[in-house]
Amino acid sequence: MKISRTALERSTALPGPYHGFFSFPVSKGGYSGVAVYADSRAAIPIKAEEGLTGMLQPKPPLSLEERISSTSSYPDPEDFNFFPEEDGSTPPDFTTAGIDFEGRTLAVDFGLFVLINVYCPAETSDSRISFKMNFHRLLEKRVRSLIAEGREVILVGDINIAATPLDHGEGSLASRQIGFYEHPPRAWYKSFLEPYGPMIDAVRRSHPGREGMYTCWSTLLSARGSNYGSRIDYILITKGLLPWLKFGDIQADVLGSDHCPVYIDLYDEIVLASGETRTLKSAMGEDLQTPRDPPRICAKFWDEFSGKQMLVSAFFTKKKEAANVGIDAAPKPDLVRVPSVLVADSGMGDTATKKLEIVEPSSAPSQKALGKRKQSEPNSVKVKKKPSEKEKPAKKAKMTVGQTQLSSFFTQPSRAKKTLSNVSASRQDKSRSASQSAVPTPPETYGSPTSAIQEIIELDSDNDTHPPSSLQAPWGGSQLSETEQLEADLAFARSLAEEDAMAVNSTPVKGKTDASAWKSLLAPLEAPLCTVHKEPSKRFIVNKTGPNKGKAFYVCSRPVGPGYDKGRAERLREEVNPMYRCDFFKWASDAKREAKRST
């Protein structure tokens, strides 16, 4: 579990009746870590310790009686075969190698067996393979020393190795089967399992030939849907525990992680070769009537969970007692109970109704509030006035220009329209100023000296359109004849009709124009088709730190699977399976550029 001790909540450290045991990295907080939960109603561990070397000790250090093994049983760096680094050198000791300092191991003694929970390193790079191999060798050394002491061992956790081609998502491909065990971690794991080593794969023992029994899937490839994964999480047992093994399996349908749970079930009782029946509880020492405490490294005894140390969160929360005292100590002002009264007052020539409301007096009114209060006010009764219909301000007339259209930002404005709108606005301003000057200001209302009601009346301008000056008789000229006047009026009517027709034709439909404009701006880019399946591709974003972080790209939308096309450099052409993802790849910027060219 990737969490630090300071971030661990009590509900996670001690959930209900469970005893929690944890191991955290010495320096890399939240980088790695393991945990063991033991149900106190079924089994209480006898001993527990962190690490494999015996070097990780609590404060104060574990005594000899608290240790799982004697001091001589822990691995000795002088008798350890270190795997060489990239430069060929080998670390002189475990401290220099740092093998045991990443919080990757917990050992818990349950009497019948010693449970070792591990999180083996992953082979993220070639420089990491030395660390990984040294951890595996140290783990084997510790397991073999426990077996030499006569102890049975259950090894659980993420080994980060596919044991056989059957446990690998591409193990069926011929190229993967050739040289499968030449890889150093796989060669070690093969020698650690039966028939070459001391450990037995309990889950594979229950399902010898089962295919697709994977426990881990890549989230980057969305590989869980097509069950393209690998089996790297195991439960290994020593041979002495085989009579207790009932069943083992995985729980691939349990979501929430890129791994799935793995479990084994033990018999409650077995019949020994001597004919004696032995229960699991007695074998684990749980049939004793005297209850015992869990080992000292249990989270139950941590200072932050045993009441010896205050948590940081306690400094940022108020105590309930102090909060209640502060509320009770505050004096409550006496409320003035005055019945609600309706009075009449004249305003703007009509009767307006006012309602008196009860207001709780302030215990210490500010000087600013007292200065604003009128001298004539007898008490602190607030008056609200409901304006009459005539006092209510008239609704403003709708603007003739209307709301700005989206298309106006993409077209050059017309000068003629601008001149006409200026003239119309000028007329409206003149009519508004005239109307405002003609309306008298209402008198100041009682109880609200600063909230005078002002009535505004807006007059709609007639906006009469007059014929152009070229069609009118000049001042001082002779009057037109009746025939000439008719011809002039006819010409003027034709000009108005032509202008209206041009306006209708040139002005697009608002809804269609806005929709098309918004569509061109906000519509997502249509996914390009992959080259092999001719299907819409899937969009991803680069999250890895580097020059391409944040960039979007498209790949084939089909799921990955055995033989999916990784490209000619990584996949043999004869092993490509066309039913899975092809090698299509395109940057979103290139796809957008191509889409613009096509339109």
C-alpha positions as CSV (number, residue, x, y, z in Angstrom):
1,M,0.0,0.0,0.0
2,K,1.5,3.3,-1.1
3,I,0.9,5.6,1.9
4,S,3.0,7.2,4.6
5,R,2.4,6.7,8.3
6,T,1.5,10.3,8.9
7,A,-1.3,10.1,6.3
8,L,-2.7,6.8,7.8
9,E,-6.1,7.3,9.4
10,R,-7.2,5.3,12.4
11,S,-10.1,3.8,10.5
12,T,-7.5,2.3,8.0
13,A,-4.9,1.4,10.6
14,L,-7.4,-0.3,13.0
15,P,-10.6,-1.3,11.1
16,G,-13.0,-2.8,13.5
17,P,-11.7,-6.0,15.2
18,Y,-8.7,-6.2,13.0
19,H,-5.1,-5.7,14.1
20,G,-3.0,-3.9,11.6
21,F,0.7,-4.3,10.9
22,F,2.5,-2.0,8.4
23,S,5.9,-1.4,6.9
24,F,6.8,1.9,5.2
25,P,9.8,3.1,3.3
26,V,12.6,4.6,5.3
27,S,13.0,7.6,3.1
28,K,10.5,7.5,0.2
29,G,7.2,8.2,1.8
30,G,4.2,6.8,-0.1
31,Y,6.5,5.1,-2.6
32,S,5.8,1.5,-1.5
33,G,4.6,-0.4,1.5
34,V,2.8,-3.5,2.7
35,A,0.2,-4.3,5.4
36,V,-1.2,-7.3,7.1
37,Y,-4.6,-7.3,8.8
38,A,-5.4,-10.1,11.3
39,D,-8.9,-10.6,12.6
40,S,-8.6,-10.7,16.4
41,R,-11.7,-12.9,16.7
42,A,-10.0,-15.7,14.7
43,A,-6.3,-15.3,15.1
44,I,-3.9,-13.1,17.0
45,P,-0.3,-13.1,15.8
46,I,2.4,-14.2,18.2
47,K,5.3,-12.2,16.7
48,A,5.8,-9.7,13.9
49,E,8.7,-7.8,12.4
50,E,9.6,-5.6,9.4
51,G,12.0,-6.5,6.7
52,L,14.1,-9.5,5.8
53,T,17.5,-8.7,7.4
54,G,16.4,-8.0,11.0
55,M,17.9,-4.5,10.7
56,L,14.6,-2.7,10.8
57,Q,13.7,-2.2,14.4
58,P,11.1,-0.2,16.3
59,K,12.0,2.0,19.3
60,P,13.0,0.4,21.6
61,P,14.3,-2.6,19.5
62,L,12.7,-6.0,19.6
63,S,14.1,-8.3,22.3
64,L,15.2,-11.8,21.5
65,E,11.9,-13.1,22.7
66,E,10.0,-10.8,20.4
67,R,12.0,-11.8,17.3
68,I,10.7,-14.5,15.0
69,S,14.1,-16.1,14.5
70,S,17.4,-16.1,16.4
71,T,20.0,-13.6,15.4
72,S,22.1,-16.1,13.6
73,S,19.2,-17.1,11.3
74,Y,19.0,-13.7,9.5
75,P,20.9,-13.3,6.2
76,D,24.5,-12.4,6.6
77,P,25.9,-10.0,4.0
78,E,29.3,-11.8,4.2
79,D,27.6,-15.0,3.0
80,F,25.3,-13.4,0.4
81,N,25.7,-13.6,-3.4
82,F,24.9,-10.0,-4.6
83,F,23.8,-9.5,-8.2
84,P,26.2,-7.2,-10.0
85,E,25.3,-3.6,-11.0
86,E,25.4,-2.3,-14.5
87,D,29.0,-1.3,-14.2
88,G,29.9,-4.8,-12.8
89,S,30.4,-3.8,-9.2
90,T,28.6,-5.3,-6.3
91,P,27.4,-3.6,-3.1
92,P,29.4,-4.5,0.0
93,D,26.4,-4.9,2.4
94,F,22.7,-4.7,2.7
95,T,22.7,-1.1,3.9
96,T,24.6,0.1,0.8
97,A,22.3,-1.9,-1.4
98,G,19.2,-0.5,0.3
99,I,17.3,-3.7,-0.3
100,D,15.4,-3.7,3.0
101,F,14.7,0.0,3.3
102,E,11.7,0.4,0.9
103,G,9.0,-1.1,3.2
104,R,8.5,-4.2,1.0
105,T,8.3,-6.9,3.6
106,L,6.3,-7.9,6.7
107,A,6.8,-11.2,8.6
108,V,4.1,-12.3,11.0
109,D,4.2,-15.4,13.1
110,F,0.9,-17.3,13.5
111,G,2.3,-20.3,15.2
112,L,1.5,-22.9,12.6
113,F,3.3,-20.9,9.9
114,V,5.2,-17.6,9.4
115,L,3.3,-15.3,7.0
116,I,5.6,-13.2,4.8
117,N,3.9,-10.4,2.9
118,V,6.1,-8.9,0.1
119,Y,5.9,-6.3,-2.6
120,C,8.8,-7.3,-4.9
121,P,10.4,-4.5,-7.0
122,A,9.3,-4.1,-10.6
123,E,11.8,-4.1,-13.4
124,T,11.2,-0.5,-14.6
125,S,14.6,-0.2,-16.2
126,D,17.8,-2.0,-16.8
127,S,19.4,-0.2,-13.9
128,R,16.8,-1.6,-11.6
129,I,17.3,-5.2,-12.4
130,S,20.2,-5.5,-9.9
131,F,18.1,-4.2,-7.0
132,K,15.3,-6.6,-8.0
133,M,17.5,-9.6,-8.2
134,N,19.2,-8.8,-4.9
135,F,15.7,-8.5,-3.2
136,H,14.7,-11.9,-4.6
137,R,17.8,-13.6,-3.4
138,L,17.5,-12.0,0.0
139,L,13.9,-13.2,0.2
140,E,14.9,-16.8,-0.7
141,K,17.7,-16.6,1.9
142,R,15.2,-15.7,4.6
143,V,12.7,-18.3,3.6
144,R,15.2,-21.1,3.5
145,S,16.5,-20.1,7.0
146,L,13.0,-20.3,8.4
147,I,12.6,-23.8,6.8
148,A,15.9,-24.8,8.3
149,E,14.4,-23.8,11.7
150,G,11.6,-26.2,11.1
151,R,9.0,-23.5,10.4
152,E,6.3,-23.6,7.7
153,V,6.0,-20.5,5.5
154,I,3.2,-18.8,3.5
155,L,4.6,-16.3,1.1
156,V,2.0,-13.8,-0.3
157,G,2.1,-10.7,-2.4
158,D,3.2,-9.1,-5.7
159,I,6.2,-11.1,-6.9
160,N,6.3,-9.1,-10.2
161,I,7.2,-12.1,-12.2
162,A,5.2,-14.4,-14.6
163,A,6.1,-17.9,-13.5
164,T,5.4,-19.7,-16.8
165,P,4.2,-18.8,-20.3
166,L,0.7,-19.8,-19.2
167,D,0.8,-16.9,-16.7
168,H,1.7,-14.3,-19.4
169,G,-0.7,-12.6,-21.7
170,E,1.5,-13.3,-24.7
171,G,2.8,-16.7,-23.6
172,S,1.0,-18.4,-26.4
173,L,3.2,-16.6,-29.0
174,A,6.2,-18.6,-30.3
175,S,8.5,-15.6,-29.9
176,R,7.7,-15.4,-26.2
177,Q,8.1,-19.0,-25.5
178,I,11.6,-19.1,-26.9
179,G,14.0,-18.0,-24.2
180,F,11.3,-17.4,-21.7
181,Y,13.4,-18.5,-18.7
182,E,16.6,-16.9,-19.9
183,H,15.4,-13.7,-18.2
184,P,17.2,-13.5,-14.8
185,P,14.1,-12.9,-12.6
186,R,12.2,-15.7,-14.3
187,A,15.2,-18.1,-14.0
188,W,15.3,-17.3,-10.3
189,Y,11.6,-17.8,-9.8
190,K,11.7,-21.2,-11.6
191,S,14.4,-22.3,-9.2
192,F,12.4,-21.1,-6.2
193,L,9.3,-23.1,-7.1
194,E,8.7,-26.8,-7.0
195,P,10.1,-29.1,-8.2
196,Y,13.4,-27.2,-8.1
197,G,12.7,-25.1,-5.0
198,P,11.0,-25.2,-1.6
199,M,7.8,-23.3,-2.4
200,I,4.5,-24.5,-4.0
201,D,2.2,-22.3,-6.1
202,A,-1.0,-22.9,-4.1
203,V,-3.4,-21.3,-6.6
204,R,-1.9,-23.0,-9.6
205,R,-2.1,-26.3,-7.7
206,S,-5.9,-25.8,-7.6
207,H,-6.0,-24.9,-11.3
208,P,-3.2,-26.7,-13.1
209,G,-4.1,-25.9,-16.7
210,R,-6.3,-22.9,-16.4
211,E,-5.7,-20.2,-19.0
212,G,-6.2,-16.5,-18.6
213,M,-5.9,-16.6,-14.9
214,Y,-4.3,-13.2,-14.7
215,T,-4.1,-10.9,-11.6
216,C,-2.7,-7.7,-13.1
217,W,-3.7,-5.6,-16.2
218,S,-2.3,-2.4,-17.7
219,T,-4.6,0.6,-17.1
220,L,-2.8,2.6,-19.8
221,L,-3.9,0.0,-22.4
222,S,-7.3,-0.6,-20.9
223,A,-6.4,-4.3,-21.0
224,R,-8.7,-5.6,-18.3
225,G,-11.7,-5.6,-20.6
226,S,-10.0,-8.1,-23.0
227,N,-8.2,-9.9,-20.2
228,Y,-4.8,-9.1,-21.6
229,G,-2.7,-9.3,-18.5
230,S,-0.3,-11.4,-16.5
231,R,-0.3,-13.4,-13.2
232,I,2.3,-11.8,-10.9
233,D,0.5,-12.1,-7.5
234,Y,0.9,-15.4,-5.8
235,I,0.4,-17.4,-2.6
236,L,3.2,-19.8,-2.1
237,I,3.3,-22.4,0.7
238,T,5.8,-24.9,1.9
239,K,5.1,-28.6,1.6
240,G,4.2,-29.1,5.2
241,L,1.1,-27.0,4.7
242,L,-0.3,-29.0,1.8
243,P,-2.6,-31.1,4.0
244,W,-4.2,-27.9,5.2
245,L,-4.7,-26.5,1.7
246,K,-8.4,-26.7,0.7
247,F,-8.7,-24.4,-2.3
248,G,-7.2,-21.3,-3.9
249,D,-8.3,-18.9,-6.6
250,I,-8.3,-15.3,-7.9
251,Q,-11.2,-12.8,-7.8
252,A,-11.0,-11.1,-11.2
253,D,-14.4,-9.5,-10.8
254,V,-13.4,-7.4,-7.8
255,L,-12.5,-4.0,-9.2
256,G,-10.8,-1.0,-7.7
257,S,-7.2,-1.6,-8.6
258,D,-5.0,-2.8,-11.5
259,H,-4.6,-6.0,-9.5
260,C,-7.2,-8.4,-8.3
261,P,-7.4,-10.3,-5.0
262,V,-5.9,-13.8,-4.6
263,Y,-6.8,-16.1,-1.8
264,I,-6.5,-19.6,-0.4
265,D,-8.8,-21.5,2.0
266,L,-7.5,-23.8,4.7
267,Y,-9.4,-26.7,6.3
268,D,-10.7,-26.1,9.8
269,E,-9.4,-29.5,10.9
270,I,-7.4,-32.4,9.4
271,V,-6.6,-36.0,10.3
272,L,-3.0,-36.7,10.9
273,A,-1.2,-39.8,9.7
274,S,-1.5,-41.1,13.3
275,G,-5.3,-40.9,13.1
276,E,-5.4,-37.9,15.4
277,T,-7.7,-35.0,14.5
278,R,-6.1,-31.6,14.7
279,T,-8.0,-28.3,14.4
280,L,-6.6,-25.3,12.7
281,K,-7.3,-23.2,15.8
282,S,-5.2,-25.4,18.0
283,A,-2.4,-25.6,15.5
284,M,-2.2,-21.8,15.5
285,G,-2.3,-21.7,19.3
286,E,-5.7,-20.0,19.4
287,D,-7.4,-22.5,21.6
288,L,-5.8,-21.1,24.8
289,Q,-8.2,-19.6,27.3
290,T,-5.8,-16.8,28.3
291,P,-6.1,-13.9,25.8
292,R,-2.9,-12.3,24.6
293,D,-2.0,-9.0,23.1
294,P,-0.7,-8.6,19.5
295,P,2.9,-8.0,18.8
296,R,4.4,-4.6,19.8
297,I,4.7,-3.3,16.2
298,C,0.9,-3.5,15.8
299,A,-0.7,-0.1,15.0
300,K,-2.8,-0.5,18.1
301,F,0.3,0.5,20.2
302,W,1.4,3.5,18.1
303,D,1.5,6.7,20.0
304,E,-1.0,8.4,17.7
305,F,-3.5,5.7,18.1
306,S,-3.0,4.8,21.8
307,G,-3.6,8.3,23.2
308,K,0.0,9.1,23.9
309,Q,0.4,11.6,21.1
310,M,-1.9,14.2,19.7
311,L,-2.6,14.2,16.0
312,V,-1.9,17.2,13.9
313,S,-5.6,17.4,13.0
314,A,-6.4,18.1,16.7
315,F,-4.7,21.5,16.4
316,F,-7.1,22.7,13.7
317,T,-10.4,21.7,15.3
318,K,-12.3,23.5,18.1
319,K,-13.3,21.6,21.1
320,K,-17.0,21.2,21.5
321,E,-17.0,22.3,25.2
322,A,-15.2,25.5,24.4
323,A,-17.6,26.3,21.6
324,N,-20.6,25.7,23.7
325,V,-19.3,27.8,26.6
326,G,-18.6,30.7,24.1
327,I,-22.2,30.5,22.9
328,D,-23.7,30.3,26.3
329,A,-21.6,33.1,27.7
330,A,-22.8,35.6,25.1
331,P,-25.7,37.7,26.6
332,K,-29.0,37.4,24.8
333,P,-30.6,40.8,24.3
334,D,-34.2,41.3,25.4
335,L,-36.5,41.2,22.4
336,V,-39.1,43.9,22.1
337,R,-42.4,42.2,21.2
338,V,-44.5,44.7,19.1
339,P,-47.5,43.5,17.2
340,S,-47.4,43.9,13.5
341,V,-49.2,47.1,12.5
342,L,-50.5,48.2,9.1
343,V,-50.6,52.0,8.6
344,A,-51.6,54.1,5.6
345,D,-49.5,56.8,4.1
346,S,-49.9,59.0,1.1
347,G,-47.4,59.0,-1.6
348,M,-47.5,60.1,-5.3
349,G,-51.2,61.0,-4.7
350,D,-52.2,57.4,-3.8
351,T,-52.4,55.4,-0.6
352,A,-49.4,53.2,0.0
353,T,-49.4,50.4,2.6
354,K,-46.6,50.2,5.1
355,K,-45.9,47.2,7.4
356,L,-44.0,47.5,10.7
357,E,-41.7,44.6,11.4
358,I,-40.1,43.6,14.6
359,V,-36.3,44.0,14.6
360,E,-34.0,42.5,17.3
361,P,-32.1,45.4,18.8
362,S,-28.3,45.2,18.6
363,S,-26.4,45.0,21.8
364,A,-23.8,47.5,20.7
365,P,-24.9,49.6,17.7
366,S,-22.1,51.3,15.8
367,Q,-21.7,55.0,15.8
368,K,-22.0,55.0,12.0
369,A,-25.5,53.4,12.3
370,L,-26.5,55.9,15.0
371,G,-25.4,58.8,12.9
372,K,-27.6,57.7,10.0
373,R,-30.6,57.2,12.2
374,K,-33.2,60.1,12.1
375,Q,-33.8,62.1,15.2
376,S,-37.6,61.8,14.8
377,E,-37.6,58.1,15.0
378,P,-39.1,57.1,18.4
379,N,-37.7,53.5,18.5
380,S,-35.8,51.0,16.5
381,V,-38.8,49.9,14.4
382,K,-38.0,49.4,10.8
383,V,-40.5,50.5,8.2
384,K,-40.9,48.9,4.8
385,K,-43.0,50.6,2.2
386,K,-44.8,48.7,-0.6
387,P,-44.9,51.1,-3.6
388,S,-48.2,51.4,-5.4
389,E,-48.6,50.6,-9.0
390,K,-47.9,54.2,-10.1
391,E,-44.8,54.3,-8.0
392,K,-43.3,51.2,-9.6
393,P,-40.8,52.1,-12.3
394,A,-42.1,51.5,-15.8
395,K,-40.5,48.7,-17.8
396,K,-37.9,49.8,-20.2
397,A,-38.7,49.5,-23.8
398,K,-36.7,46.8,-25.7
399,M,-33.7,48.0,-27.6
400,T,-34.3,48.2,-31.2
401,V,-30.7,47.0,-32.0
402,G,-31.3,43.6,-30.2
403,Q,-28.7,41.2,-28.8
404,T,-25.3,41.0,-30.6
405,Q,-25.2,38.0,-32.8
406,L,-22.2,35.7,-32.9
407,S,-21.9,36.3,-36.6
408,S,-21.1,40.0,-36.0
409,F,-17.7,39.0,-34.6
410,F,-16.8,37.3,-37.9
411,T,-18.1,39.9,-40.4
412,Q,-17.1,43.4,-41.2
413,P,-19.8,45.9,-39.9
414,S,-21.8,47.9,-42.4
415,R,-21.4,51.6,-42.4
416,A,-25.0,52.3,-43.4
417,K,-26.3,50.2,-40.5
418,K,-24.0,52.0,-38.1
419,T,-25.2,55.4,-39.2
420,L,-28.9,54.3,-39.0
421,S,-28.3,52.9,-35.5
422,N,-26.6,56.1,-34.3
423,V,-29.5,58.2,-35.6
424,S,-32.0,55.8,-33.9
425,A,-30.1,55.9,-30.6
426,S,-29.8,59.7,-30.8
427,R,-33.6,59.9,-31.2
428,Q,-34.1,57.6,-28.2
429,D,-31.7,59.6,-26.0
430,K,-33.5,62.8,-26.8
431,S,-37.0,61.3,-26.1
432,R,-35.7,59.7,-22.9
433,S,-34.2,63.0,-21.7
434,A,-37.3,64.8,-22.5
435,S,-39.5,62.3,-20.7
436,Q,-37.3,62.3,-17.6
437,S,-37.3,66.1,-17.4
438,A,-41.1,66.1,-17.7
439,V,-41.6,63.7,-14.8
440,P,-41.5,65.3,-11.3
441,T,-39.4,63.7,-8.6
442,P,-41.5,62.1,-5.9
443,P,-41.1,63.3,-2.3
444,E,-38.8,61.5,0.1
445,T,-40.6,58.6,1.7
446,Y,-40.8,58.2,5.5
447,G,-38.3,55.9,7.1
448,S,-36.1,55.6,4.0
449,P,-34.5,59.0,3.3
450,T,-32.1,57.7,0.8
451,S,-34.4,55.5,-1.2
452,A,-36.5,58.0,-3.2
453,I,-38.7,56.4,-5.8
454,Q,-38.2,57.8,-9.3
455,E,-40.6,57.2,-12.0
456,I,-39.2,56.9,-15.5
457,I,-41.4,56.9,-18.6
458,E,-39.8,56.1,-22.0
459,L,-41.5,57.3,-25.1
460,D,-41.3,55.2,-28.2
461,S,-40.1,57.3,-31.1
462,D,-42.2,57.2,-34.2
463,N,-39.0,56.8,-36.3
464,D,-40.8,58.3,-39.3
465,T,-38.9,57.8,-42.5
466,H,-38.7,60.8,-44.8
467,P,-37.9,60.7,-48.5
468,P,-34.4,61.6,-49.5
469,S,-33.7,65.3,-50.1
470,S,-33.3,64.6,-53.8
471,L,-36.9,63.6,-54.1
472,Q,-38.2,66.7,-52.1
473,A,-38.8,70.2,-53.5
474,P,-36.0,72.5,-52.4
475,W,-36.8,75.2,-50.0
476,G,-38.1,78.3,-51.8
477,G,-38.7,76.3,-55.0
478,S,-41.9,75.8,-56.8
479,Q,-44.4,73.1,-55.7
480,L,-44.4,69.8,-57.7
481,S,-47.4,69.0,-59.9
482,E,-49.7,66.2,-58.9
483,T,-48.3,63.8,-61.5
484,E,-44.7,64.6,-60.5
485,Q,-45.6,64.1,-56.9
486,L,-47.1,60.7,-57.6
487,E,-44.0,59.7,-59.6
488,A,-41.7,60.8,-56.8
489,D,-43.7,58.9,-54.2
490,L,-43.7,55.8,-56.4
491,A,-39.9,56.0,-56.9
492,F,-39.4,56.5,-53.1
493,A,-41.6,53.4,-52.4
494,R,-39.6,51.3,-54.9
495,S,-36.4,52.4,-53.2
496,L,-37.7,51.4,-49.8
497,A,-38.9,48.0,-51.1
498,E,-35.5,47.3,-52.7
499,E,-33.8,48.2,-49.4
500,D,-36.1,45.8,-47.4
501,A,-35.5,43.0,-49.9
502,M,-31.7,43.5,-49.7
503,A,-31.9,43.5,-45.9
504,V,-33.9,40.3,-45.9
505,N,-31.5,38.5,-48.3
506,S,-28.3,39.7,-46.7
507,T,-29.4,38.9,-43.1
508,P,-29.2,35.2,-42.4
509,V,-31.5,33.4,-40.0
510,K,-30.2,34.0,-36.5
511,G,-30.7,30.5,-35.2
512,K,-29.0,28.8,-38.1
513,T,-26.1,31.3,-38.2
514,D,-25.4,31.0,-34.5
515,A,-25.7,27.3,-34.6
516,S,-23.3,26.9,-37.4
517,A,-20.9,29.4,-35.9
518,W,-20.9,27.7,-32.5
519,K,-20.6,24.3,-34.2
520,S,-17.5,25.4,-36.1
521,L,-15.9,26.7,-32.8
522,L,-16.9,24.2,-30.2
523,A,-17.6,21.0,-32.1
524,P,-15.1,18.3,-31.2
525,L,-12.7,17.1,-33.8
526,E,-14.1,14.0,-35.6
527,A,-11.8,11.1,-34.7
528,P,-9.8,9.9,-37.8
529,L,-10.2,6.3,-39.0
530,C,-7.5,3.8,-38.3
531,T,-5.7,2.5,-41.3
532,V,-6.4,-1.2,-40.8
533,H,-10.0,-1.5,-39.5
534,K,-11.3,1.8,-40.9
535,E,-13.0,2.5,-37.6
536,P,-13.0,5.7,-35.6
537,S,-9.9,5.9,-33.4
538,K,-9.7,6.7,-29.7
539,R,-8.3,9.9,-28.2
540,F,-5.7,9.9,-25.4
541,I,-3.6,12.6,-23.7
542,V,0.1,12.3,-22.8
543,N,0.6,12.4,-19.0
544,K,4.2,11.4,-18.9
545,T,6.6,14.2,-18.0
546,G,8.5,15.4,-21.1
547,P,8.1,17.6,-24.2
548,N,4.9,15.9,-25.3
549,K,3.1,16.2,-21.9
550,G,-0.5,17.4,-22.4
551,K,-0.6,16.6,-26.1
552,A,-3.5,14.6,-27.5
553,F,-3.2,11.7,-29.9
554,Y,-5.3,9.0,-31.6
555,V,-4.8,5.3,-31.6
556,C,-6.9,2.3,-32.8
557,S,-10.0,1.9,-30.6
558,R,-9.9,-1.8,-30.6
559,P,-8.8,-3.6,-27.4
560,V,-5.3,-5.0,-26.9
561,G,-4.7,-8.7,-26.9
562,P,-2.2,-11.4,-27.7
563,G,-0.6,-10.4,-31.0
564,Y,-1.9,-6.8,-31.2
565,D,0.2,-4.7,-33.5
566,K,2.9,-2.9,-31.5
567,G,4.7,-1.9,-34.7
568,R,7.2,-3.6,-36.9
569,A,10.0,-2.9,-34.4
570,E,8.3,-4.8,-31.6
571,R,6.0,-7.3,-33.3
572,L,6.7,-9.9,-35.9
573,R,4.3,-9.6,-38.9
574,E,3.4,-13.2,-38.8
575,E,2.3,-12.9,-35.2
576,V,0.0,-9.9,-35.7
577,N,-3.6,-10.7,-34.8
578,P,-5.9,-8.3,-36.7
579,M,-8.8,-8.8,-34.3
580,Y,-7.0,-6.6,-31.8
581,R,-5.5,-3.1,-31.9
582,C,-3.5,-2.1,-35.0
583,D,-0.5,0.2,-35.0
584,F,-2.4,3.3,-36.0
585,F,-1.1,6.5,-34.4
586,K,-1.7,10.2,-35.1
587,W,-1.2,13.4,-33.2
588,A,-4.4,15.4,-32.7
589,S,-2.8,18.5,-34.2
590,D,-2.1,16.6,-37.4
591,A,-5.6,15.3,-37.5
592,K,-7.0,18.8,-37.0
593,R,-4.8,20.2,-39.8
594,E,-5.9,17.4,-42.2
595,A,-9.6,18.1,-41.3
596,K,-9.2,21.8,-42.2
597,R,-7.6,21.0,-45.5
598,S,-10.5,18.6,-46.4
599,T,-13.1,21.3,-45.7
